[in-house]
Amino acid sequence: MTTYLAKCFGVTAVLVLLLSGQIRATEADLETEEFFDTELLKIMRCDARPFALGILLYLQRAWRIDVEKREWDVGDGESCWRVNPSISFRNNDFFAVCVSTNDLDLVRLFPKFYWRGPGAGQYYKFSLVSGLPPTELAKWAQNNLPRGKYEVSVNDWGVGSSELKCSKP
């Protein structure tokens, strides 16, 4: 993974992540669905701040998101991309992902993934966007993410769409 990161983002970015202990995956890990599912489950349980760089790199490497253009720049420094094909996670499909971070080093080192605008909120967020209405997504989440600290809310991307998110200060 370090070789790939160095090519995309430069040696400085790789060194910062290695020293901070935030890179836990090998380059081979980024090629496997098992890594993706495990990381996604860990983030969506929302026990800690969501660190989604591994997920974003996986989606980028698989050509499932185009990081050169964000589909949506939602307020407060949140970046969103449509995922093609959709993410199938525990028998549910999610058509988009959104991220934001309060970590200015990540913003500076990975501007294709993260940005901060003036007055942006002070939080870390990762969300999956579903075509299900919020009540159905909440039922799915209760069955598939027991004891999770996630939130389910309405999303503006279409009638009936909702998002499953982990957001921490």
CNS distance restraints for C-alpha pairs under 8 A (distance, minus, plus):
assign (resid   1 and name CA) (resid   5 and name CA) 6.19 0.50 0.50
assign (resid   1 and name CA) (resid  25 and name CA) 6.88 0.50 0.50
assign (resid   1 and name CA) (resid  26 and name CA) 5.00 0.50 0.50
assign (resid   1 and name CA) (resid  27 and name CA) 3.28 0.50 0.50
assign (resid   1 and name CA) (resid  28 and name CA) 7.09 0.50 0.50
assign (resid   1 and name CA) (resid  29 and name CA) 7.93 0.50 0.50
assign (resid   1 and name CA) (resid  30 and name CA) 7.15 0.50 0.50
assign (resid   2 and name CA) (resid   6 and name CA) 6.03 0.50 0.50
assign (resid   2 and name CA) (resid  14 and name CA) 6.29 0.50 0.50
assign (resid   2 and name CA) (resid  26 and name CA) 7.54 0.50 0.50
assign (resid   2 and name CA) (resid  27 and name CA) 6.78 0.50 0.50
assign (resid   3 and name CA) (resid   7 and name CA) 6.33 0.50 0.50
assign (resid   3 and name CA) (resid  27 and name CA) 7.64 0.50 0.50
assign (resid   4 and name CA) (resid   8 and name CA) 6.31 0.50 0.50
assign (resid   4 and name CA) (resid  27 and name CA) 7.31 0.50 0.50
assign (resid   5 and name CA) (resid   9 and name CA) 5.59 0.50 0.50
assign (resid   5 and name CA) (resid  10 and name CA) 6.80 0.50 0.50
assign (resid   5 and name CA) (resid  11 and name CA) 7.76 0.50 0.50
assign (resid   5 and name CA) (resid  13 and name CA) 7.59 0.50 0.50
assign (resid   5 and name CA) (resid  14 and name CA) 6.21 0.50 0.50
assign (resid   6 and name CA) (resid  10 and name CA) 4.33 0.50 0.50
assign (resid   6 and name CA) (resid  11 and name CA) 4.86 0.50 0.50
assign (resid   6 and name CA) (resid  12 and name CA) 7.97 0.50 0.50
assign (resid   6 and name CA) (resid  13 and name CA) 7.27 0.50 0.50
assign (resid   6 and name CA) (resid  14 and name CA) 6.05 0.50 0.50
assign (resid   7 and name CA) (resid  11 and name CA) 7.95 0.50 0.50
assign (resid   9 and name CA) (resid  13 and name CA) 6.16 0.50 0.50
assign (resid   9 and name CA) (resid  14 and name CA) 7.70 0.50 0.50
assign (resid   9 and name CA) (resid 109 and name CA) 6.85 0.50 0.50
assign (resid   9 and name CA) (resid 110 and name CA) 6.63 0.50 0.50
assign (resid  10 and name CA) (resid  14 and name CA) 6.81 0.50 0.50
assign (resid  11 and name CA) (resid  15 and name CA) 6.24 0.50 0.50
assign (resid  12 and name CA) (resid  16 and name CA) 6.22 0.50 0.50
assign (resid  12 and name CA) (resid 109 and name CA) 7.88 0.50 0.50
assign (resid  13 and name CA) (resid  17 and name CA) 6.33 0.50 0.50
assign (resid  13 and name CA) (resid 109 and name CA) 5.48 0.50 0.50
assign (resid  13 and name CA) (resid 110 and name CA) 7.73 0.50 0.50
assign (resid  14 and name CA) (resid  18 and name CA) 6.06 0.50 0.50
assign (resid  15 and name CA) (resid  19 and name CA) 6.01 0.50 0.50
assign (resid  16 and name CA) (resid  20 and name CA) 6.07 0.50 0.50
assign (resid  17 and name CA) (resid  21 and name CA) 6.11 0.50 0.50
assign (resid  17 and name CA) (resid  22 and name CA) 5.28 0.50 0.50
assign (resid  17 and name CA) (resid  23 and name CA) 5.74 0.50 0.50
assign (resid  18 and name CA) (resid  22 and name CA) 6.39 0.50 0.50
assign (resid  18 and name CA) (resid  23 and name CA) 5.67 0.50 0.50
assign (resid  23 and name CA) (resid  54 and name CA) 7.92 0.50 0.50
assign (resid  25 and name CA) (resid  29 and name CA) 5.72 0.50 0.50
assign (resid  25 and name CA) (resid  30 and name CA) 7.07 0.50 0.50
assign (resid  25 and name CA) (resid  54 and name CA) 7.61 0.50 0.50
assign (resid  26 and name CA) (resid  30 and name CA) 6.89 0.50 0.50
assign (resid  27 and name CA) (resid  31 and name CA) 7.30 0.50 0.50
assign (resid  28 and name CA) (resid  32 and name CA) 7.27 0.50 0.50
assign (resid  29 and name CA) (resid  35 and name CA) 5.82 0.50 0.50
assign (resid  30 and name CA) (resid  35 and name CA) 6.67 0.50 0.50
assign (resid  30 and name CA) (resid  36 and name CA) 7.37 0.50 0.50
assign (resid  30 and name CA) (resid  54 and name CA) 7.43 0.50 0.50
assign (resid  30 and name CA) (resid  57 and name CA) 7.42 0.50 0.50
assign (resid  30 and name CA) (resid  58 and name CA) 5.37 0.50 0.50
assign (resid  30 and name CA) (resid  61 and name CA) 7.99 0.50 0.50
assign (resid  31 and name CA) (resid  35 and name CA) 7.90 0.50 0.50
assign (resid  31 and name CA) (resid  58 and name CA) 7.05 0.50 0.50
assign (resid  32 and name CA) (resid  36 and name CA) 6.64 0.50 0.50
assign (resid  33 and name CA) (resid  37 and name CA) 6.07 0.50 0.50
assign (resid  34 and name CA) (resid  38 and name CA) 6.08 0.50 0.50
assign (resid  35 and name CA) (resid  39 and name CA) 6.08 0.50 0.50
assign (resid  36 and name CA) (resid  40 and name CA) 6.00 0.50 0.50
assign (resid  36 and name CA) (resid  55 and name CA) 6.39 0.50 0.50
assign (resid  36 and name CA) (resid  58 and name CA) 7.08 0.50 0.50
assign (resid  37 and name CA) (resid  41 and name CA) 6.05 0.50 0.50
assign (resid  37 and name CA) (resid  89 and name CA) 7.19 0.50 0.50
assign (resid  38 and name CA) (resid  42 and name CA) 6.22 0.50 0.50
assign (resid  39 and name CA) (resid  43 and name CA) 6.20 0.50 0.50
assign (resid  39 and name CA) (resid  54 and name CA) 7.62 0.50 0.50
assign (resid  39 and name CA) (resid  55 and name CA) 6.98 0.50 0.50
assign (resid  40 and name CA) (resid  44 and name CA) 6.04 0.50 0.50
assign (resid  40 and name CA) (resid  55 and name CA) 7.12 0.50 0.50
assign (resid  41 and name CA) (resid  45 and name CA) 6.17 0.50 0.50
assign (resid  41 and name CA) (resid 145 and name CA) 7.88 0.50 0.50
assign (resid  42 and name CA) (resid  46 and name CA) 7.00 0.50 0.50
assign (resid  42 and name CA) (resid  47 and name CA) 7.82 0.50 0.50
assign (resid  43 and name CA) (resid  47 and name CA) 7.61 0.50 0.50
assign (resid  43 and name CA) (resid  48 and name CA) 7.70 0.50 0.50
assign (resid  43 and name CA) (resid  49 and name CA) 7.92 0.50 0.50
assign (resid  43 and name CA) (resid  50 and name CA) 5.38 0.50 0.50
assign (resid  43 and name CA) (resid  51 and name CA) 7.24 0.50 0.50
assign (resid  43 and name CA) (resid  52 and name CA) 7.44 0.50 0.50
assign (resid  43 and name CA) (resid 126 and name CA) 7.68 0.50 0.50
assign (resid  43 and name CA) (resid 166 and name CA) 7.13 0.50 0.50
assign (resid  44 and name CA) (resid  50 and name CA) 7.98 0.50 0.50
assign (resid  44 and name CA) (resid 145 and name CA) 7.62 0.50 0.50
assign (resid  44 and name CA) (resid 148 and name CA) 7.24 0.50 0.50
assign (resid  44 and name CA) (resid 149 and name CA) 7.97 0.50 0.50
assign (resid  44 and name CA) (resid 150 and name CA) 6.30 0.50 0.50
assign (resid  44 and name CA) (resid 164 and name CA) 7.80 0.50 0.50
assign (resid  44 and name CA) (resid 165 and name CA) 6.89 0.50 0.50
assign (resid  44 and name CA) (resid 166 and name CA) 6.07 0.50 0.50
assign (resid  45 and name CA) (resid 145 and name CA) 6.25 0.50 0.50
assign (resid  45 and name CA) (resid 146 and name CA) 7.97 0.50 0.50
assign (resid  45 and name CA) (resid 147 and name CA) 7.45 0.50 0.50
assign (resid  45 and name CA) (resid 148 and name CA) 4.29 0.50 0.50
assign (resid  45 and name CA) (resid 149 and name CA) 5.85 0.50 0.50
assign (resid  45 and name CA) (resid 150 and name CA) 6.18 0.50 0.50
assign (resid  45 and name CA) (resid 166 and name CA) 7.68 0.50 0.50
assign (resid  46 and name CA) (resid  50 and name CA) 6.81 0.50 0.50
assign (resid  46 and name CA) (resid 148 and name CA) 6.14 0.50 0.50
assign (resid  46 and name CA) (resid 149 and name CA) 5.06 0.50 0.50
assign (resid  46 and name CA) (resid 150 and name CA) 5.58 0.50 0.50
assign (resid  46 and name CA) (resid 166 and name CA) 5.33 0.50 0.50
assign (resid  46 and name CA) (resid 167 and name CA) 7.68 0.50 0.50
assign (resid  47 and name CA) (resid 148 and name CA) 7.29 0.50 0.50
assign (resid  47 and name CA) (resid 149 and name CA) 6.46 0.50 0.50
assign (resid  48 and name CA) (resid 168 and name CA) 7.53 0.50 0.50
assign (resid  49 and name CA) (resid 124 and name CA) 6.26 0.50 0.50
assign (resid  49 and name CA) (resid 125 and name CA) 7.63 0.50 0.50
assign (resid  49 and name CA) (resid 166 and name CA) 7.71 0.50 0.50
assign (resid  49 and name CA) (resid 167 and name CA) 7.10 0.50 0.50
assign (resid  49 and name CA) (resid 168 and name CA) 5.50 0.50 0.50
assign (resid  49 and name CA) (resid 169 and name CA) 7.77 0.50 0.50
assign (resid  50 and name CA) (resid 124 and name CA) 6.36 0.50 0.50
assign (resid  50 and name CA) (resid 125 and name CA) 6.14 0.50 0.50
assign (resid  50 and name CA) (resid 126 and name CA) 6.13 0.50 0.50
assign (resid  50 and name CA) (resid 166 and name CA) 6.58 0.50 0.50
assign (resid  50 and name CA) (resid 167 and name CA) 7.22 0.50 0.50
assign (resid  50 and name CA) (resid 168 and name CA) 7.55 0.50 0.50
assign (resid  51 and name CA) (resid 126 and name CA) 7.97 0.50 0.50
assign (resid  52 and name CA) (resid  56 and name CA) 6.23 0.50 0.50
assign (resid  52 and name CA) (resid  99 and name CA) 7.48 0.50 0.50
assign (resid  52 and name CA) (resid 126 and name CA) 6.81 0.50 0.50
assign (resid  53 and name CA) (resid  57 and name CA) 6.06 0.50 0.50
assign (resid  54 and name CA) (resid  58 and name CA) 6.11 0.50 0.50
assign (resid  55 and name CA) (resid  59 and name CA) 6.26 0.50 0.50
assign (resid  56 and name CA) (resid  60 and name CA) 6.04 0.50 0.50
assign (resid  56 and name CA) (resid 113 and name CA) 7.66 0.50 0.50
assign (resid  57 and name CA) (resid  61 and name CA) 5.98 0.50 0.50
assign (resid  58 and name CA) (resid  62 and name CA) 6.21 0.50 0.50
assign (resid  59 and name CA) (resid  63 and name CA) 6.25 0.50 0.50
assign (resid  59 and name CA) (resid  64 and name CA) 5.08 0.50 0.50
assign (resid  59 and name CA) (resid  65 and name CA) 5.78 0.50 0.50
assign (resid  59 and name CA) (resid  83 and name CA) 7.91 0.50 0.50
assign (resid  60 and name CA) (resid  64 and name CA) 5.91 0.50 0.50
assign (resid  60 and name CA) (resid  65 and name CA) 5.32 0.50 0.50
assign (resid  60 and name CA) (resid  66 and name CA) 6.58 0.50 0.50
assign (resid  60 and name CA) (resid  67 and name CA) 6.85 0.50 0.50
assign (resid  64 and name CA) (resid  83 and name CA) 5.34 0.50 0.50
assign (resid  64 and name CA) (resid  84 and name CA) 4.87 0.50 0.50
assign (resid  64 and name CA) (resid  85 and name CA) 6.43 0.50 0.50
assign (resid  65 and name CA) (resid  81 and name CA) 6.27 0.50 0.50
assign (resid  65 and name CA) (resid  82 and name CA) 6.58 0.50 0.50
assign (resid  65 and name CA) (resid  83 and name CA) 5.39 0.50 0.50
assign (resid  65 and name CA) (resid  84 and name CA) 6.75 0.50 0.50
assign (resid  66 and name CA) (resid  70 and name CA) 7.20 0.50 0.50
assign (resid  66 and name CA) (resid  81 and name CA) 7.45 0.50 0.50
assign (resid  67 and name CA) (resid  81 and name CA) 7.82 0.50 0.50
assign (resid  67 and name CA) (resid 112 and name CA) 5.64 0.50 0.50
assign (resid  67 and name CA) (resid 113 and name CA) 6.62 0.50 0.50
assign (resid  68 and name CA) (resid 112 and name CA) 6.31 0.50 0.50
assign (resid  69 and name CA) (resid 112 and name CA) 7.99 0.50 0.50
assign (resid  70 and name CA) (resid  79 and name CA) 6.42 0.50 0.50
assign (resid  70 and name CA) (resid  80 and name CA) 5.98 0.50 0.50
assign (resid  70 and name CA) (resid  81 and name CA) 5.54 0.50 0.50
assign (resid  71 and name CA) (resid  80 and name CA) 5.94 0.50 0.50
assign (resid  71 and name CA) (resid  81 and name CA) 4.91 0.50 0.50
assign (resid  71 and name CA) (resid  82 and name CA) 6.40 0.50 0.50
assign (resid  72 and name CA) (resid  79 and name CA) 6.32 0.50 0.50
assign (resid  72 and name CA) (resid  80 and name CA) 5.08 0.50 0.50
assign (resid  72 and name CA) (resid  81 and name CA) 6.52 0.50 0.50
assign (resid  73 and name CA) (resid  77 and name CA) 7.29 0.50 0.50
assign (resid  73 and name CA) (resid  78 and name CA) 5.98 0.50 0.50
assign (resid  73 and name CA) (resid  79 and name CA) 4.99 0.50 0.50
assign (resid  73 and name CA) (resid  80 and name CA) 6.20 0.50 0.50
assign (resid  74 and name CA) (resid  78 and name CA) 5.20 0.50 0.50
assign (resid  74 and name CA) (resid  79 and name CA) 6.30 0.50 0.50
assign (resid  74 and name CA) (resid  80 and name CA) 7.22 0.50 0.50
assign (resid  75 and name CA) (resid 120 and name CA) 7.42 0.50 0.50
assign (resid  76 and name CA) (resid 116 and name CA) 6.92 0.50 0.50
assign (resid  76 and name CA) (resid 117 and name CA) 6.39 0.50 0.50
assign (resid  76 and name CA) (resid 119 and name CA) 7.04 0.50 0.50
assign (resid  76 and name CA) (resid 120 and name CA) 4.01 0.50 0.50
assign (resid  76 and name CA) (resid 121 and name CA) 5.31 0.50 0.50
assign (resid  77 and name CA) (resid 100 and name CA) 5.93 0.50 0.50
assign (resid  77 and name CA) (resid 101 and name CA) 7.66 0.50 0.50
assign (resid  77 and name CA) (resid 114 and name CA) 7.25 0.50 0.50
assign (resid  77 and name CA) (resid 115 and name CA) 5.25 0.50 0.50
assign (resid  77 and name CA) (resid 116 and name CA) 4.35 0.50 0.50
assign (resid  77 and name CA) (resid 117 and name CA) 5.52 0.50 0.50
assign (resid  77 and name CA) (resid 120 and name CA) 5.74 0.50 0.50
assign (resid  77 and name CA) (resid 121 and name CA) 7.51 0.50 0.50
assign (resid  78 and name CA) (resid  98 and name CA) 6.54 0.50 0.50
assign (resid  78 and name CA) (resid  99 and name CA) 5.55 0.50 0.50
assign (resid  78 and name CA) (resid 100 and name CA) 4.59 0.50 0.50
assign (resid  78 and name CA) (resid 101 and name CA) 7.91 0.50 0.50
assign (resid  78 and name CA) (resid 114 and name CA) 7.38 0.50 0.50
assign (resid  78 and name CA) (resid 115 and name CA) 7.19 0.50 0.50
assign (resid  78 and name CA) (resid 116 and name CA) 7.81 0.50 0.50
assign (resid  79 and name CA) (resid  98 and name CA) 5.42 0.50 0.50
assign (resid  79 and name CA) (resid  99 and name CA) 5.40 0.50 0.50
assign (resid  79 and name CA) (resid 100 and name CA) 6.35 0.50 0.50
assign (resid  79 and name CA) (resid 113 and name CA) 6.93 0.50 0.50
assign (resid  79 and name CA) (resid 114 and name CA) 6.51 0.50 0.50
assign (resid  79 and name CA) (resid 115 and name CA) 7.40 0.50 0.50
assign (resid  80 and name CA) (resid  96 and name CA) 6.91 0.50 0.50
assign (resid  80 and name CA) (resid  97 and name CA) 5.55 0.50 0.50
assign (resid  80 and name CA) (resid  98 and name CA) 4.09 0.50 0.50
assign (resid  80 and name CA) (resid  99 and name CA) 6.52 0.50 0.50
assign (resid  81 and name CA) (resid  96 and name CA) 5.54 0.50 0.50
assign (resid  81 and name CA) (resid  97 and name CA) 5.58 0.50 0.50
assign (resid  81 and name CA) (resid  98 and name CA) 6.53 0.50 0.50
assign (resid  82 and name CA) (resid  95 and name CA) 5.88 0.50 0.50
assign (resid  82 and name CA) (resid  96 and name CA) 4.21 0.50 0.50
assign (resid  82 and name CA) (resid  97 and name CA) 6.63 0.50 0.50
assign (resid  83 and name CA) (resid  87 and name CA) 6.87 0.50 0.50
assign (resid  83 and name CA) (resid  94 and name CA) 7.91 0.50 0.50
assign (resid  83 and name CA) (resid  95 and name CA) 5.38 0.50 0.50
assign (resid  83 and name CA) (resid  96 and name CA) 5.05 0.50 0.50
assign (resid  83 and name CA) (resid  97 and name CA) 7.03 0.50 0.50
assign (resid  84 and name CA) (resid  95 and name CA) 7.29 0.50 0.50
assign (resid  85 and name CA) (resid  95 and name CA) 7.63 0.50 0.50
assign (resid  86 and name CA) (resid  93 and name CA) 5.95 0.50 0.50
assign (resid  86 and name CA) (resid  94 and name CA) 5.48 0.50 0.50
assign (resid  86 and name CA) (resid  95 and name CA) 4.63 0.50 0.50
assign (resid  86 and name CA) (resid  96 and name CA) 7.27 0.50 0.50
assign (resid  87 and name CA) (resid  93 and name CA) 5.50 0.50 0.50
assign (resid  87 and name CA) (resid  94 and name CA) 5.08 0.50 0.50
assign (resid  87 and name CA) (resid  95 and name CA) 6.42 0.50 0.50
assign (resid  87 and name CA) (resid  96 and name CA) 7.97 0.50 0.50
assign (resid  88 and name CA) (resid  92 and name CA) 5.53 0.50 0.50
assign (resid  88 and name CA) (resid  93 and name CA) 4.56 0.50 0.50
assign (resid  88 and name CA) (resid  94 and name CA) 6.50 0.50 0.50
assign (resid  89 and name CA) (resid  93 and name CA) 6.35 0.50 0.50
assign (resid  89 and name CA) (resid  94 and name CA) 7.62 0.50 0.50
assign (resid  90 and name CA) (resid 144 and name CA) 6.93 0.50 0.50
assign (resid  93 and name CA) (resid 130 and name CA) 6.50 0.50 0.50
assign (resid  93 and name CA) (resid 131 and name CA) 7.93 0.50 0.50
assign (resid  94 and name CA) (resid 128 and name CA) 5.94 0.50 0.50
assign (resid  94 and name CA) (resid 129 and name CA) 5.27 0.50 0.50
assign (resid  94 and name CA) (resid 130 and name CA) 4.53 0.50 0.50
assign (resid  94 and name CA) (resid 131 and name CA) 7.19 0.50 0.50
assign (resid  95 and name CA) (resid 128 and name CA) 7.55 0.50 0.50
assign (resid  95 and name CA) (resid 129 and name CA) 5.85 0.50 0.50
assign (resid  95 and name CA) (resid 130 and name CA) 6.01 0.50 0.50
assign (resid  95 and name CA) (resid 131 and name CA) 7.52 0.50 0.50
assign (resid  96 and name CA) (resid 128 and name CA) 5.94 0.50 0.50
assign (resid  96 and name CA) (resid 129 and name CA) 5.02 0.50 0.50
assign (resid  96 and name CA) (resid 130 and name CA) 7.41 0.50 0.50
assign (resid  97 and name CA) (resid 126 and name CA) 7.29 0.50 0.50
assign (resid  97 and name CA) (resid 127 and name CA) 5.63 0.50 0.50
assign (resid  97 and name CA) (resid 128 and name CA) 4.75 0.50 0.50
assign (resid  97 and name CA) (resid 129 and name CA) 6.09 0.50 0.50
assign (resid  98 and name CA) (resid 125 and name CA) 7.62 0.50 0.50
assign (resid  98 and name CA) (resid 126 and name CA) 5.65 0.50 0.50
assign (resid  98 and name CA) (resid 127 and name CA) 5.13 0.50 0.50
assign (resid  98 and name CA) (resid 128 and name CA) 6.65 0.50 0.50
assign (resid  98 and name CA) (resid 129 and name CA) 7.92 0.50 0.50
assign (resid  99 and name CA) (resid 113 and name CA) 7.81 0.50 0.50
assign (resid  99 and name CA) (resid 114 and name CA) 7.31 0.50 0.50
assign (resid  99 and name CA) (resid 124 and name CA) 7.61 0.50 0.50
assign (resid  99 and name CA) (resid 125 and name CA) 5.33 0.50 0.50
assign (resid  99 and name CA) (resid 126 and name CA) 4.55 0.50 0.50
assign (resid  99 and name CA) (resid 127 and name CA) 6.58 0.50 0.50
assign (resid 100 and name CA) (resid 114 and name CA) 6.17 0.50 0.50
assign (resid 100 and name CA) (resid 115 and name CA) 7.44 0.50 0.50
assign (resid 100 and name CA) (resid 123 and name CA) 7.31 0.50 0.50
assign (resid 100 and name CA) (resid 124 and name CA) 5.49 0.50 0.50
assign (resid 100 and name CA) (resid 125 and name CA) 5.07 0.50 0.50
assign (resid 100 and name CA) (resid 126 and name CA) 6.77 0.50 0.50
assign (resid 101 and name CA) (resid 106 and name CA) 7.56 0.50 0.50
assign (resid 101 and name CA) (resid 107 and name CA) 7.43 0.50 0.50
assign (resid 101 and name CA) (resid 114 and name CA) 6.83 0.50 0.50
assign (resid 101 and name CA) (resid 115 and name CA) 7.94 0.50 0.50
assign (resid 101 and name CA) (resid 122 and name CA) 7.86 0.50 0.50
assign (resid 101 and name CA) (resid 123 and name CA) 6.09 0.50 0.50
assign (resid 101 and name CA) (resid 124 and name CA) 4.32 0.50 0.50
assign (resid 101 and name CA) (resid 125 and name CA) 6.42 0.50 0.50
assign (resid 102 and name CA) (resid 121 and name CA) 7.89 0.50 0.50
assign (resid 102 and name CA) (resid 122 and name CA) 5.63 0.50 0.50
assign (resid 102 and name CA) (resid 123 and name CA) 5.46 0.50 0.50
assign (resid 102 and name CA) (resid 124 and name CA) 5.77 0.50 0.50
assign (resid 103 and name CA) (resid 107 and name CA) 6.54 0.50 0.50
assign (resid 104 and name CA) (resid 108 and name CA) 6.09 0.50 0.50
assign (resid 105 and name CA) (resid 109 and name CA) 5.94 0.50 0.50
assign (resid 106 and name CA) (resid 110 and name CA) 5.54 0.50 0.50
assign (resid 106 and name CA) (resid 111 and name CA) 7.71 0.50 0.50
assign (resid 106 and name CA) (resid 114 and name CA) 6.98 0.50 0.50
assign (resid 107 and name CA) (resid 111 and name CA) 5.44 0.50 0.50
assign (resid 107 and name CA) (resid 113 and name CA) 7.67 0.50 0.50
assign (resid 107 and name CA) (resid 114 and name CA) 4.97 0.50 0.50
assign (resid 107 and name CA) (resid 115 and name CA) 5.38 0.50 0.50
assign (resid 107 and name CA) (resid 116 and name CA) 7.08 0.50 0.50
assign (resid 110 and name CA) (resid 114 and name CA) 6.11 0.50 0.50
assign (resid 111 and name CA) (resid 115 and name CA) 6.00 0.50 0.50
assign (resid 116 and name CA) (resid 120 and name CA) 6.10 0.50 0.50
assign (resid 122 and name CA) (resid 169 and name CA) 6.06 0.50 0.50
assign (resid 123 and name CA) (resid 167 and name CA) 6.61 0.50 0.50
assign (resid 123 and name CA) (resid 168 and name CA) 5.51 0.50 0.50
assign (resid 123 and name CA) (resid 169 and name CA) 4.23 0.50 0.50
assign (resid 124 and name CA) (resid 167 and name CA) 5.55 0.50 0.50
assign (resid 124 and name CA) (resid 168 and name CA) 5.30 0.50 0.50
assign (resid 124 and name CA) (resid 169 and name CA) 6.16 0.50 0.50
assign (resid 125 and name CA) (resid 165 and name CA) 6.97 0.50 0.50
assign (resid 125 and name CA) (resid 166 and name CA) 5.58 0.50 0.50
assign (resid 125 and name CA) (resid 167 and name CA) 4.28 0.50 0.50
assign (resid 125 and name CA) (resid 168 and name CA) 6.56 0.50 0.50
assign (resid 126 and name CA) (resid 165 and name CA) 5.70 0.50 0.50
assign (resid 126 and name CA) (resid 166 and name CA) 5.47 0.50 0.50
assign (resid 126 and name CA) (resid 167 and name CA) 6.64 0.50 0.50
assign (resid 127 and name CA) (resid 163 and name CA) 6.24 0.50 0.50
assign (resid 127 and name CA) (resid 164 and name CA) 5.44 0.50 0.50
assign (resid 127 and name CA) (resid 165 and name CA) 4.02 0.50 0.50
assign (resid 127 and name CA) (resid 166 and name CA) 6.27 0.50 0.50
assign (resid 128 and name CA) (resid 163 and name CA) 5.53 0.50 0.50
assign (resid 128 and name CA) (resid 164 and name CA) 5.30 0.50 0.50
assign (resid 128 and name CA) (resid 165 and name CA) 6.40 0.50 0.50
assign (resid 129 and name CA) (resid 155 and name CA) 7.53 0.50 0.50
assign (resid 129 and name CA) (resid 161 and name CA) 7.10 0.50 0.50
assign (resid 129 and name CA) (resid 162 and name CA) 5.86 0.50 0.50
assign (resid 129 and name CA) (resid 163 and name CA) 4.36 0.50 0.50
assign (resid 129 and name CA) (resid 164 and name CA) 6.50 0.50 0.50
assign (resid 130 and name CA) (resid 137 and name CA) 7.65 0.50 0.50
assign (resid 130 and name CA) (resid 161 and name CA) 5.63 0.50 0.50
assign (resid 130 and name CA) (resid 162 and name CA) 5.46 0.50 0.50
assign (resid 130 and name CA) (resid 163 and name CA) 5.90 0.50 0.50
assign (resid 130 and name CA) (resid 164 and name CA) 7.78 0.50 0.50
assign (resid 131 and name CA) (resid 158 and name CA) 7.81 0.50 0.50
assign (resid 131 and name CA) (resid 160 and name CA) 6.34 0.50 0.50
assign (resid 131 and name CA) (resid 161 and name CA) 4.34 0.50 0.50
assign (resid 131 and name CA) (resid 162 and name CA) 6.49 0.50 0.50
assign (resid 132 and name CA) (resid 136 and name CA) 6.07 0.50 0.50
assign (resid 132 and name CA) (resid 137 and name CA) 5.80 0.50 0.50
assign (resid 132 and name CA) (resid 160 and name CA) 6.09 0.50 0.50
assign (resid 132 and name CA) (resid 161 and name CA) 5.41 0.50 0.50
assign (resid 132 and name CA) (resid 162 and name CA) 6.28 0.50 0.50
assign (resid 133 and name CA) (resid 137 and name CA) 6.27 0.50 0.50
assign (resid 133 and name CA) (resid 154 and name CA) 7.59 0.50 0.50
assign (resid 133 and name CA) (resid 160 and name CA) 4.50 0.50 0.50
assign (resid 133 and name CA) (resid 161 and name CA) 5.42 0.50 0.50
assign (resid 133 and name CA) (resid 162 and name CA) 5.84 0.50 0.50
assign (resid 134 and name CA) (resid 138 and name CA) 5.98 0.50 0.50
assign (resid 134 and name CA) (resid 152 and name CA) 6.40 0.50 0.50
assign (resid 134 and name CA) (resid 153 and name CA) 6.01 0.50 0.50
assign (resid 134 and name CA) (resid 154 and name CA) 5.94 0.50 0.50
assign (resid 134 and name CA) (resid 160 and name CA) 7.32 0.50 0.50
assign (resid 134 and name CA) (resid 161 and name CA) 7.11 0.50 0.50
assign (resid 134 and name CA) (resid 162 and name CA) 5.24 0.50 0.50
assign (resid 134 and name CA) (resid 163 and name CA) 7.52 0.50 0.50
assign (resid 135 and name CA) (resid 139 and name CA) 6.38 0.50 0.50
assign (resid 136 and name CA) (resid 140 and name CA) 6.24 0.50 0.50
assign (resid 137 and name CA) (resid 141 and name CA) 6.07 0.50 0.50
assign (resid 137 and name CA) (resid 152 and name CA) 7.12 0.50 0.50
assign (resid 137 and name CA) (resid 162 and name CA) 7.31 0.50 0.50
assign (resid 137 and name CA) (resid 163 and name CA) 7.97 0.50 0.50
assign (resid 137 and name CA) (resid 164 and name CA) 7.59 0.50 0.50
assign (resid 138 and name CA) (resid 142 and name CA) 6.20 0.50 0.50
assign (resid 138 and name CA) (resid 152 and name CA) 6.03 0.50 0.50
assign (resid 139 and name CA) (resid 143 and name CA) 6.43 0.50 0.50
assign (resid 140 and name CA) (resid 144 and name CA) 6.09 0.50 0.50
assign (resid 141 and name CA) (resid 145 and name CA) 5.25 0.50 0.50
assign (resid 141 and name CA) (resid 146 and name CA) 7.41 0.50 0.50
assign (resid 142 and name CA) (resid 146 and name CA) 5.54 0.50 0.50
assign (resid 142 and name CA) (resid 147 and name CA) 7.81 0.50 0.50
assign (resid 142 and name CA) (resid 148 and name CA) 7.99 0.50 0.50
assign (resid 149 and name CA) (resid 166 and name CA) 7.29 0.50 0.50
assign (resid 150 and name CA) (resid 164 and name CA) 6.72 0.50 0.50
assign (resid 150 and name CA) (resid 165 and name CA) 5.53 0.50 0.50
assign (resid 150 and name CA) (resid 166 and name CA) 4.93 0.50 0.50
assign (resid 150 and name CA) (resid 167 and name CA) 7.59 0.50 0.50
assign (resid 151 and name CA) (resid 164 and name CA) 5.80 0.50 0.50
assign (resid 151 and name CA) (resid 165 and name CA) 5.27 0.50 0.50
assign (resid 151 and name CA) (resid 166 and name CA) 6.42 0.50 0.50
assign (resid 152 and name CA) (resid 162 and name CA) 6.98 0.50 0.50
assign (resid 152 and name CA) (resid 163 and name CA) 5.64 0.50 0.50
assign (resid 152 and name CA) (resid 164 and name CA) 4.71 0.50 0.50
assign (resid 152 and name CA) (resid 165 and name CA) 6.40 0.50 0.50
assign (resid 153 and name CA) (resid 162 and name CA) 5.59 0.50 0.50
assign (resid 153 and name CA) (resid 163 and name CA) 5.51 0.50 0.50
assign (resid 153 and name CA) (resid 164 and name CA) 6.87 0.50 0.50
assign (resid 154 and name CA) (resid 160 and name CA) 7.62 0.50 0.50
assign (resid 154 and name CA) (resid 161 and name CA) 6.43 0.50 0.50
assign (resid 154 and name CA) (resid 162 and name CA) 4.36 0.50 0.50
assign (resid 154 and name CA) (resid 163 and name CA) 6.35 0.50 0.50
assign (resid 155 and name CA) (resid 160 and name CA) 7.93 0.50 0.50
assign (resid 155 and name CA) (resid 161 and name CA) 5.52 0.50 0.50
assign (resid 155 and name CA) (resid 162 and name CA) 4.49 0.50 0.50
assign (resid 155 and name CA) (resid 163 and name CA) 5.91 0.50 0.50
assign (resid 156 and name CA) (resid 161 and name CA) 7.16 0.50 0.50
assign (resid 156 and name CA) (resid 162 and name CA) 7.84 0.50 0.50
assign (resid 157 and name CA) (resid 161 and name CA) 6.43 0.50 0.50
